[in-house]
Amino acid sequence: MGFLFTSLFLASFGTAALADHHGHLPKSGTISWVTGWIFEGPELAPQKDGYVIGHAQAIGATFNVNGSGPLHEGRATCIVTFIATPDGVTNKGNCFFGDQDGDRIFTSFTGDEAANKGTNTIVGGTGKYASITGSGPWECVGNAPTDNGGFNCRQSLTYELP
């Protein structure tokens, strides 16, 4: 009987501790993380007079810069569309960034392809990120031919929860 009680107590305590550790997120703050990406694509559609439109998909893994916390060791996917004009290249798209527990933040982004940076705007979230709002910068290190399409981006989101 004592073993059963102890087992139930430890199971209940352990579950509560995990829920608090993994499920708690302050009502506001900043999440900073790095995503390691691999590009699939791009699909290009050359146009007249030096214009090109295209799209690609990036799949990656997220790592909180603190080594734990929100968006640490999760999955990420971005779908990007871009247009190259005689004056430069811009891109925009949508992403999700997740945790190990499967909770996700969904964003829309815009950016300057030449500068490899832009802004993420939160459009929603699941689990502990439900009803999250906010935005923040992203900046990527361009890939080299020897990287086989791989590259890293540093991102942060300043957020609020209801």
N, C-alpha and C positions, 0 to 999 in steps of 0.2 A: 504494500500500500504506500509506504514511504517513497519507494522508487517511482511509482506511478505519479504521485503528487509532485515529486522533484522534477520528473521528466516533463510533466504538463507545465509546471512553473517556468522551467528553462525554455521550453518551446514558446510559451506566451511572451516571456521577457525578450527572447531573441527576436521574435517577429516584431514586437513593438520597437525594439532598438533599430532593426533594419528599416522599418517604415519611417521612423523619425530621421534616420541618417540619410536614406535615399529619397524620401518623399518630401522633406521640408525644403522650402525655398523662401528666402526673405521676400517681403512684399515689394521691395524695390532694390535695385543694385546694378552692378555691371558684371557680366560674364565675359571672360576673355579666354580664347582657345585658339589652337592651331589645327588646321585640317590638312592632312596629306591627301592629295587628289591624284587621280589618273583620268585623263581625258579619253573619251570615246568619240571619235569624229575628228575634225569637224566635217560637216556636209556643206559644201560651198556651191553657190549659184551665182556665177559671174554675170554681170549686167553690162549695159552700154556705158560708155564714158567713164570707165574706171570704178564703177560701183560693184560691190559684191555683198550679197547677203548670205547668211548661213546660220547654222545651229550646231550644238554639240551637247554632250552630257558629261558631267564630271561625277565620279563616284569616289568617296573617300572615307576616312576615319578621323574622328575628332579627339582632341586631347586638351583638356583644361590646362592652362599654363601653370596652375598651382599643383598639378599632379593628382588632383581629385576634385570632386564637386560636379556642378552642372556641366553637361556636354563632355564629360570625360569618358574616353574609350567607347564612343558611340559611332553610329553610322551617319553618313551624309550623302545627299545627292543633289545636284544642281542641273537644271536644264537652262542653257544659255542660248540666246539669239543675238546676232550682231549684224551690224551694217558697216561696211567700209565705204567711205566716200573719198573723193579727191582731197578732202580736208582732214581726214582722220578716221578713227574707228571707235564706235561706241558699242556697248553691250548692255543687255538687261536679261533678267530671267527670274526663276523661282527656285528655291532650295528648301530642303529640310535638314535639320541638324538634330541628332538624337543622343540619348543616354544608353547605357547598358540595359536599363529597364524598359526601353522602348518608347519612353515619352519623347515627344518631338516638338521643336519650334519650327514654324514655317515662315519663310521670308520671301519678299520680292527684293530684287537688287538692281541697281544701275551702276555703270562704271565706265571708266576711260581705259580702253584697251592698251593704249600706248603707255600709260602710267601704271597699269596693273593695280588699280585701286578704285574704290567706289563706296557705296553705302548700301547696307542691308536695312530693310524696314520690315518689322515683324507684322505678319498678317494673321497669326493665330498659333495655337499650340494644343497639345493633348496632355492628359495626365496632369502632373504638377505644373505644367506650362499652360493649362487651359485659361483662356481669356487674357493671356500675356500681351502687352503692347510695348513698343519702343523701337529703337533703331541704333545703328552704330556703323563704324567704318570697317572696311576690309581692305587688305593689301596683300598682293601675291608676289612671290618670287618667280619670275619667268622660267620656263623650263629650257634646258639645253638639249640639243639633239641626242646626247648620250643618256638623257633621263627617260627616254621611251615614253614620253607623254606625262610623266609624273612631275608634280610641283607642290609647293606648300603655300598656304594662305594663313595670315594672322587676322583674326576677327575679334570684335567685341560688340556686345549689345548692352546698352543701358536700358533697363526694362522696368515695368511696373506691373503688379498683379492686383486684382480687385481686393 
